[in-house]
Amino acid sequence: MSPSGDGAFAFDEYIMRDVGIWLGLLRYMHSTGASAFSFVDLPAHCCGGIMTGSYQKRVADLGCSGMTILPCADAEAFMGYLLPWVSA
């Protein structure tokens, strides 16, 4: 195995085809869970804090830092999806 785009794709194919159904299922659960956290759970958590006004009860910097983390996490997740295309 080599640290290249082709090697990573070949390893992914090996996991999905040759290792077994459980490891492939674990891979799909991990990727789906990461997407759900980044694009569904994190924005819902921020919107819940805004709608309930919980950011007003605490220090204002805490709410600002939370709203800064959201675009950073989304950018990281989006770039993670683009990584296989860049390395190819």
C-alpha positions as CSV (number, residue, x, y, z in Angstrom):
1,M,0.0,0.0,0.0
2,S,1.3,3.5,-0.8
3,P,0.3,6.9,0.5
4,S,-1.2,8.1,-2.7
5,G,-4.7,8.8,-4.1
6,D,-4.7,5.5,-6.0
7,G,-3.5,3.6,-3.0
8,A,-6.2,5.1,-0.8
9,F,-8.9,4.2,-3.3
10,A,-7.5,0.7,-3.6
11,F,-7.6,0.3,0.2
12,D,-11.1,1.6,0.3
13,E,-12.2,-0.9,-2.4
14,Y,-10.4,-3.6,-0.4
15,I,-12.4,-2.7,2.7
16,M,-15.7,-2.6,0.9
17,R,-15.2,-5.8,-1.2
18,D,-12.9,-8.2,0.5
19,V,-12.8,-7.7,4.3
20,G,-16.5,-8.2,5.0
21,I,-19.8,-6.6,5.4
22,W,-19.3,-5.4,9.0
23,L,-16.3,-3.2,8.3
24,G,-18.0,-1.7,5.2
25,L,-21.0,-1.0,7.4
26,L,-18.8,0.7,10.0
27,R,-17.2,2.8,7.2
28,Y,-20.6,3.9,6.0
29,M,-21.8,4.7,9.5
30,H,-18.7,6.7,10.2
31,S,-19.0,8.8,7.0
32,T,-22.7,9.3,7.4
33,G,-22.3,10.3,11.1
34,A,-19.6,12.8,10.3
35,S,-21.8,14.4,7.6
36,A,-24.8,14.5,9.9
37,F,-22.8,16.1,12.7
38,S,-21.2,18.7,10.5
39,F,-24.1,19.7,8.3
40,V,-27.2,18.9,10.5
41,D,-26.4,18.6,14.2
42,L,-24.0,21.5,14.6
43,P,-26.2,24.1,12.8
44,A,-29.3,22.8,14.8
45,H,-27.4,23.2,18.0
46,C,-26.4,26.8,17.1
47,C,-30.0,27.7,16.0
48,G,-31.3,26.2,19.2
49,G,-29.0,28.5,21.2
50,I,-30.0,31.5,19.2
51,M,-33.8,30.8,19.4
52,T,-33.7,30.2,23.2
53,G,-31.4,33.2,23.8
54,S,-29.0,31.1,25.8
55,Y,-26.1,33.1,24.5
56,Q,-27.4,36.2,26.4
57,K,-27.2,34.4,29.8
58,R,-23.5,33.7,29.4
59,V,-20.5,35.7,28.5
60,A,-21.0,37.1,25.0
61,D,-17.7,35.8,23.8
62,L,-18.8,32.3,24.3
63,G,-21.7,32.7,21.8
64,C,-19.3,34.4,19.4
65,S,-16.8,31.6,19.6
66,G,-19.5,29.1,19.0
67,M,-20.7,30.9,15.9
68,T,-17.1,31.0,14.7
69,I,-16.7,27.3,15.1
70,L,-19.7,26.5,12.8
71,P,-18.2,27.8,9.6
72,C,-14.8,26.4,10.5
73,A,-16.3,22.9,11.0
74,D,-18.3,23.2,7.8
75,A,-15.2,24.3,5.8
76,E,-13.3,21.4,7.3
77,A,-16.0,18.9,6.4
78,F,-16.4,20.3,2.9
79,M,-12.6,20.2,2.2
80,G,-12.6,16.6,3.5
81,Y,-15.0,15.7,0.7
82,L,-12.9,17.5,-1.8
83,L,-9.6,15.8,-0.7
84,P,-9.9,12.7,-2.9
85,W,-10.5,14.9,-5.9
86,V,-7.5,17.1,-5.2
87,S,-5.1,14.2,-4.7
88,A,-6.2,12.3,-7.8
